[in-house]
């Protein structure tokens, strides 16, 4: 049935094509009462790793904005009510300007949708044993019963338990919800912890013969290529549901980049078939895009192995986390001077600590050891 142009219509947060369930409102580009054109940028939202500009799917006048900057909203939540105008297909763009796909069904008539508002929902207290009076106390003190350790008989939460937690919360200050990259990191690390069977091997590579101006990242990339060629089992994806792995010929290297906003892992593609200068230029471009928050989501997908150069900040060894479906990650510590046996004498030489974590479901200890041996051997070459 045709709908009148005067009938209020609502615009929902669309599926942005990244398989995500929520996004954070960054900025509105229009206000209540504004008349906007179809395809005019309406709102900017932050997904796990990128800021995405979402254009209006229609021309019309905005009757109401139903979320504010800082809100975390679920896909399908109503964001805008329109009073008039015509619909048009909507396409979301990253801040870098690349299309993320056509948005389908983002606008629905008021007769077809239920009233929805963006909200952040904490953990439920279902299953917690507590009297109605204690539940009322928890609500008044803004304490989630699910985080309270019960001290009463048979697992009952008491008023004293709630007051104890409320006192701790008061000392800690308000809850700071993780957002953007930090929120994505928390989810991804939880998934990795629940799924991967990690084992870490450590070694020290003697790098005394490196040139004074040696590019550590370039040498690490080259060494990872050597390791993957010696033992392809570490350059793979593991399929949990099928209990199988896929060995991958090209090496697409995810490089962990630390920022004030959180951890980003941009991808250098096909590192085994690129020149040192090309890799350097590509890495600098990715770092600049990450810093400016303009890196497209597709530039952080599809890596087959990961490098974390945490030693550029501080640290010796680590237990880096393998992110499914990949099988391996290399952590590089800080280069340091140590006393080592060399040519039958105790001498001071520079060493680079390296830590390889691998998913033991997909690779054996022998495969990981051969990988690390080849990698360390390449690092120890003079040039």
LINVENUR-V523696 format. One record per backbone hydrogen bond with DSSP energy under -0.5 kcal/mol. NH is the residue of the N-H (numbers start at 1). CO is the residue of the C=O. E is the energy in kcal/mol with one decimal. If there is no record, write none. Layout:
BEGIN
((NH/CO/E) (NH/CO/E))
END
This chain:
BEGIN
((7/4/-1.4) (9/82/-1.9) (10/108/-2.4) (11/80/-2.7) (12/10/-0.6) (12/106/-3.8) (13/77/-2.7) (14/12/-0.5) (16/14/-0.6) (23/73/-2.2) (24/46/-2.5) (25/71/-2.8) (26/44/-2.7) (27/44/-1.7) (29/42/-2.6) (33/62/-2.8) (34/31/-2.3) (36/34/-0.6) (36/60/-2.8) (39/56/-3.0) (40/37/-1.8) (42/54/-2.2) (43/54/-1.8) (44/27/-2.8) (45/52/-2.8) (46/24/-2.9) (47/45/-0.6) (47/50/-2.8) (51/293/-0.6) (52/45/-3.6) (52/50/-0.5) (53/93/-3.9) (54/43/-3.3) (54/52/-0.6) (55/53/-0.6) (55/91/-0.7) (56/40/-3.2) (59/86/-2.2) (60/36/-2.2) (62/34/-2.6) (63/61/-0.5) (63/81/-3.2) (64/81/-1.6) (66/64/-0.5) (66/79/-3.5) (70/25/-3.0) (71/68/-2.3) (73/23/-2.9) (73/71/-0.6) (75/21/-2.4) (76/13/-2.6) (77/74/-2.3) (79/11/-3.4) (80/11/-1.6) (81/64/-2.5) (82/9/-3.9) (83/61/-2.4) (84/61/-0.5) (88/57/-4.4) (90/103/-0.9) (92/101/-1.3) (93/53/-3.2) (94/98/-2.1) (95/51/-2.4) (97/94/-2.3) (100/92/-2.7) (103/90/-3.9) (104/102/-0.5) (108/10/-2.1) (110/8/-1.3) (112/109/-1.7) (113/109/-0.6) (118/66/-0.8) (121/119/-0.5) (122/120/-0.5) (128/125/-2.0) (129/155/-0.5) (130/128/-0.7) (131/157/-0.5) (135/131/-2.4) (136/132/-2.2) (137/133/-2.0) (138/134/-2.6) (139/135/-2.2) (140/136/-2.3) (141/137/-2.3) (142/139/-0.7) (143/138/-2.9) (145/143/-0.6) (147/144/-2.0) (148/145/-1.3) (150/148/-0.6) (151/156/-0.6) (152/156/-2.3) (155/152/-1.1) (156/153/-0.8) (157/129/-3.3) (162/158/-1.8) (163/159/-2.6) (164/160/-2.3) (165/161/-2.1) (166/162/-2.5) (167/163/-2.1) (168/164/-1.8) (169/165/-2.7) (170/166/-2.1) (171/167/-1.7) (172/168/-2.2) (173/169/-1.9) (177/175/-0.7) (182/179/-1.4) (182/261/-0.6) (183/179/-0.7) (184/180/-2.2) (185/181/-2.6) (186/182/-2.0) (187/183/-2.0) (188/184/-2.8) (189/185/-2.8) (190/186/-1.8) (191/187/-2.3) (192/188/-2.5) (193/189/-2.5) (194/190/-2.0) (195/191/-1.5) (196/192/-2.2) (198/196/-0.7) (199/358/-1.7) (201/356/-2.9) (203/354/-2.3) (205/352/-2.5) (206/204/-0.5) (207/205/-0.7) (207/350/-2.1) (208/350/-0.6) (210/207/-1.7) (214/211/-1.7) (216/214/-0.9) (219/215/-2.2) (220/216/-2.6) (221/217/-2.7) (222/218/-2.4) (223/219/-2.3) (224/220/-2.4) (225/221/-2.1) (226/222/-2.0) (227/223/-2.5) (228/224/-2.6) (229/225/-2.1) (230/226/-1.9) (231/227/-2.3) (234/231/-1.5) (235/232/-1.6) (236/234/-1.0) (236/304/-0.6) (237/246/-1.9) (238/325/-3.0) (239/244/-3.9) (240/238/-0.8) (243/239/-1.3) (244/239/-1.6) (246/237/-2.8) (248/235/-2.3) (252/250/-0.8) (253/251/-0.7) (253/268/-2.3) (254/252/-0.6) (254/305/-3.0) (255/253/-0.5) (255/266/-2.5) (256/254/-0.6) (256/307/-2.6) (257/264/-3.4) (259/262/-1.2) (262/259/-1.0) (264/257/-2.3) (266/255/-0.7) (267/299/-2.3) (268/253/-2.9) (269/267/-0.7) (271/251/-2.5) (271/268/-0.5) (273/270/-1.6) (274/271/-0.9) (279/275/-2.5) (280/276/-2.3) (281/277/-2.4) (282/278/-2.5) (283/279/-2.6) (284/280/-2.4) (285/281/-2.1) (286/282/-2.2) (287/283/-2.5) (288/284/-2.2) (289/285/-2.3) (290/286/-2.4) (291/287/-2.6) (292/288/-2.1) (293/289/-0.5) (293/290/-0.9) (294/289/-2.4) (295/289/-0.9) (299/296/-1.8) (300/297/-2.0) (301/298/-0.9) (304/252/-3.3) (305/252/-1.3) (306/328/-1.2) (307/254/-2.8) (308/330/-3.0) (309/307/-0.5) (310/308/-1.2) (311/332/-2.8) (312/309/-1.7) (313/310/-2.1) (314/310/-1.9) (324/322/-0.6) (326/323/-1.8) (327/236/-0.7) (327/304/-0.6) (329/357/-2.0) (330/306/-2.7) (331/355/-3.4) (332/308/-2.5) (333/353/-3.0) (334/315/-2.8) (336/351/-2.2) (338/349/-2.7) (340/338/-0.6) (340/347/-3.5) (342/345/-3.3) (345/342/-1.2) (347/340/-3.0) (347/345/-0.7) (349/338/-3.0) (349/347/-0.6) (351/336/-2.9) (352/205/-2.9) (353/334/-0.5) (353/351/-0.6) (354/203/-3.1) (355/331/-2.8) (356/201/-3.3) (357/329/-2.4) (357/355/-0.6) (358/199/-2.5) (359/327/-2.3) (360/197/-3.3) (360/358/-0.8) (362/359/-1.6) (363/359/-1.7) (368/364/-2.1) (369/365/-2.4) (370/366/-2.4) (371/367/-2.1) (372/368/-2.6) (373/369/-2.3) (374/370/-2.2) (375/371/-2.4) (376/372/-2.8) (377/373/-2.2) (378/374/-1.8) (379/375/-2.0) (380/376/-1.7) (381/378/-1.2))
END
